[in-house]
């Protein structure tokens, strides 16, 4: 089976030339994707173009777009029986580590193999913070513990190519989406520890802290917004009903039923963009809503009548507790986004 190294590049420096020199070209084919670097970087690409398959286009489209462009090129060129190793162009990945991932993938053709960088004293503080937060959120959402969710060193066989070409996202969020959708589609992920290298404290990274972080976390942010809107509707209705109805439980149940129907529509259409059967997801959501309603009402009564907390404050505390539970269940089980791996 053919072994191909895929390197997306945007405004690279001389490190890409050194990286190409370290790769055994008798063993590996190398595909470089120039992601709209522009004329100022043409001299660098000229130095390596005879040693690689070079794909260039303008304007800059993002790392995810470049990866999918390279994967599509490899798929069209080799048809079947090949492995792809993705590496970054900044010299932070060693060919020896790439081979470690490749050797494992050869015995696990349907596994998405990831290079895992252990955080240490040399890891830049921004990378420590970003990786730590993303790792925690990923585990919360999927239940899977991936130590290094932002690694660019990854390996997979042709068995996963169709799946990876369908993963949405054109910038840095593509790699996170690939992990999230792997978890949803039952694709096994395996981490292999690699050397941790940060050059000039990662100053050469093109990661935009605000824009790219939003793209990575946008589903969680949208879920939070839909939950806030639903909570406000629920809370206002709860207050109104308490004026006319003495029973706290009845007020809570009526308000919850009305706000839940709005929450379901927003989450299915705007947050998760689920392609599951409408009837199946509605049935699942109703079961979830009933369970949440029972737990919601139980906690509300405990807070108000046992802990003697003000009923309006208690309502807020209960909704905060159930927010995390609600997100995890909807994301994992009700609003799954399936991709046909073999198509």
N, C-alpha and C positions, 0 to 999 in steps of 0.2 A: 504494500500500500504506500502511495506517495506521501511524503511528509513536506508540508508547506508552512512557512513562517509568514505571517501577515502582520505588517507594521503600518498603522495609520500615522501620518505625519502632518503637522501644521507648524510652519515656520521653524524647522529643525535647525540645530547647529551642527558642529563637526562631530558630535557624539554619534550621530547616525552612521557616519562613515566608519568610525571605529567599530561600531556594533556589527556592521556588514562584514568587516574584516574577520571578526571572531567566529562567524558562522561558517560551518563546513558546507560549501556550496555543492560539493559532490554528493552530499547526503540530502540537503534541503534545497527546495525551491524557495525563493524569497519574493513576496509580493509587497510592494510599497505603494501606498495610496497617498498622493499629495493632495491634501484637503484644502485646496485653494490658498496655498502659501504665497503665491505671487512672484513676480519677476525678481525681487531682491534675493530670493532663495534658489534661483535656478542653477547657480553655480554649484551648490551642494548636490542637487539632484543630478547634475551633469556628471559628477564624479562617481556616481553609483549606478547610473542608468544601464550600463553595460553588464552589470553584475546581478540585476534584479528585473522582475517584471514591474514596470512603473506605470501607474494609473494616475493621471492628473486631470483636474477639472477646476473651474471657478464658478461662483465664489466659494468661500469657506462655508461648509454645510454642517460641520460638527463631527465629533468622534464617532457617534453611533452611525451616522450616514456613511462615513469612511469605512467603518468595519463591515457594514452590510454591502457596500460596493465591492470591497475586496472578497468577501465570502461569495458573492454572486459571480464574480470573475473566476474564482477557483472552481466553483461548481460547474460553470459552463466549460472550463478548460479541461478538467479531469473527469467529469461525469460521475465517477464513483470510485470507491476504494482509495480514500485519502484521509489524512489527518491535517487539521489546521491548528497552529499555535499562534495566538495573538500576543504580541509584545509591544511595549511602548518604545518610542524612538529616542528617549532621553538617556539611555544607558543604565537605567535602574534595574534592568532584568539581565541575568546572565544566561548564556546559552546552556550551561550545565544544568541550571534549574529548569529550563524549558524541556530538556531531554528527560528529566525526572518526571515531569508531568506527562510527557509523551509515552514513556515506558509504561506508566500506570494505565493510561487511556487505551493502549493497545490491548490490554487484557479486560477492559471494561468499555466496550464500544458505545454504549448508550449513557455513559456518565459524562457530566460536565465537570472537568477537572480544573481546580483553581489553585493558583500559587498564593500561599499564605505568608504575609510578612508579619513577623512578631514585632510588636511595639517595644522599643527599648529607649535608653537615655538619648540616643541620637535621633529619634523620631521627632520631627518638628511639632510644636504644640498644636498647631492648626490641624495637622494630620491626625494626631492623637485624639483630639476632640471630635473631629469629623467622623473618623472611623468608629470611635466609641459610641457616638450617638446613633450612627447608621446601623451599627451592629445590634444595638439594643432595640431599635425600631423594627429591624428586620425580624428579629426573634419574636417580638411582640406580635407582629402581623402574621408570621408564618409558622411559628413554633419550631423553627429550624435554627440551630446555632451555627452561623457562618462567622468565623472570626474576622476575616478580611473581605468585606463586601465590595471594596473599591479597587481590588486588584485588577491590573490590566494584563497580567500573565495568565492566560487561560488556554486550555487545550480540549479539543473535541473531535470526534470522527465525523465522517460524512453522514452518519445516522442522525445527527442533530442539526444539520445545515438548514433543512427546510423550516424547522422550528425557529432557529435563530434569525432567519430572514424575515419572519413574520412578527418578530418582537417589535413593538412600537418604540419610537424615540430616535431622535437624530443627534442628540448631544450626549453629555455625560450620563444622562438618565437611562440611556439604552442598556448599559451594563447592569444597572440595578434592576431594570425591568426584566432583563434576561434571567436574573436570579429569582425574582418574584414569580415570574411565569413558569419557571422550572419547578418551583415548589407547588404551584397550582396544577401543573400538568403531570406530576408524578415523575419528573426527571431527576435522577439521583445526582447530587452534587458531592464532590469529594475534595477536601483541601490537602495540599502537600506543602510543608514548610519550605520556604525559599529564603535566600539571603536578603536581608533588609538593607537597601541602599537608598539614601536620599542625597541628591547632589545639590549643593548650595541651598540646603534647607528647603528643597522643592520649589525654588523661585521660578524655575522654568515652566511650571505647570500653567496650562491655559484654563484651568478651572475657575469659573466665575462664582465667587462665594454666594452671591445673592441669587443670580439667575439660575445657575445650575442646581443649587440647593432646592430652589422652588420646584424645578422639574423633577427632582428625585423624590421630594416629599409631597408633591401636589395632591395625590389621592388622599393622603392623610389630612392635609389642610382642607380639602374640599369636604371630606367627611366631617371634620370638625365644624365647618361652616354650616353644613346641612343639619348637624346635630344641634348647633346653637339656635338656628332658626326654628327647628322643631321644638326645642326646649322652651323658647320664648312663647311660641303658640300654646304649648302645653301649660306653661306657668300662668299665662294670662287667663286661659280658660279655667284653670284650677282656682285662681283667685275669684273669678266671676261666679263660679259654681258654689264656692263656699259661702257666698252671700245669700244664696237661695236654698242650699241643701246643707243639712247639719252633718251628714255622714262624710267624714274625710275620705273613706274608702270609695264611696260612690263618686265623689267629686274627682278623685284621682283616676278612677277607671274610665269615666266619660272623657275627661281631658286627654288621657293617654290614647284611647282609641282614635280620637279625632286627629291628634298630632302624629300618630304612627302611620296613618295612611299617607300623609304628606311626606313623612320621612322616607317611607318605602319608595315612593315615586322618585324623589330626588336622588336617593342612593343608587337605584337601578339605572336611571337614565343619565345622571350627571357625574356621579362619583366613580362607580365601578364599571359602568358601561357593560353590564353583564350580557352574555349571549346565551345564557341558560334558558330553558323553556320558561315562558311567562307563568304558566300554571304551576310548574314545579317550584319556581322561586317564590310565587305568592303563597303557596301552601307552606313552604319552609319558613317564610317570613311570619306568617300567621302563628305558627307553632312557637317561633322565637318570641313574637310579640306577647303571646299569652304567658309564656314562662317569665319574660321580663316584667310583665304587668303584675304577676303574682309576687315576684321577688320585690318589685318596686313598692307595691302596696304593703307587703309584710315589713320591709325596712322602714317605710314611712310611719307605720303604726308603732314600731319599736322606738323610733327616734322621738316621736311626739308623746306617746303615752308611757313609755318605760324610762326614756332618758330625759323626758320633759324639755325637749328642744322646741322652740317656736316653730309652728307648722310651716311657715313660709321658708325659714332657714333650713328646716329638715328636708323640704322638697328639693332645695338646691343641692344639699349634701348627697341625697339619694341619686339624683341625676348624674352627679359627677362620678359616683361609684360605678354606675351602670354604663357610663359612656364607653369605658375601655372594654368591658365585656361585650357590649353591643357591636363595637367595631370589629373585634377579633372574630366573632361568630359570623357576621355578615361578610367580611372579607374572605374568610377561609372556606365557608360552607354554602352560603346562599348566593353570592354574586361572583362565582368563579368565572374566569374568562378562559375558555378552553381553546387550544390551538391544535390543529391536526398535524402531528409530527411527521407523518409519512407522505403528506400531499406535496 
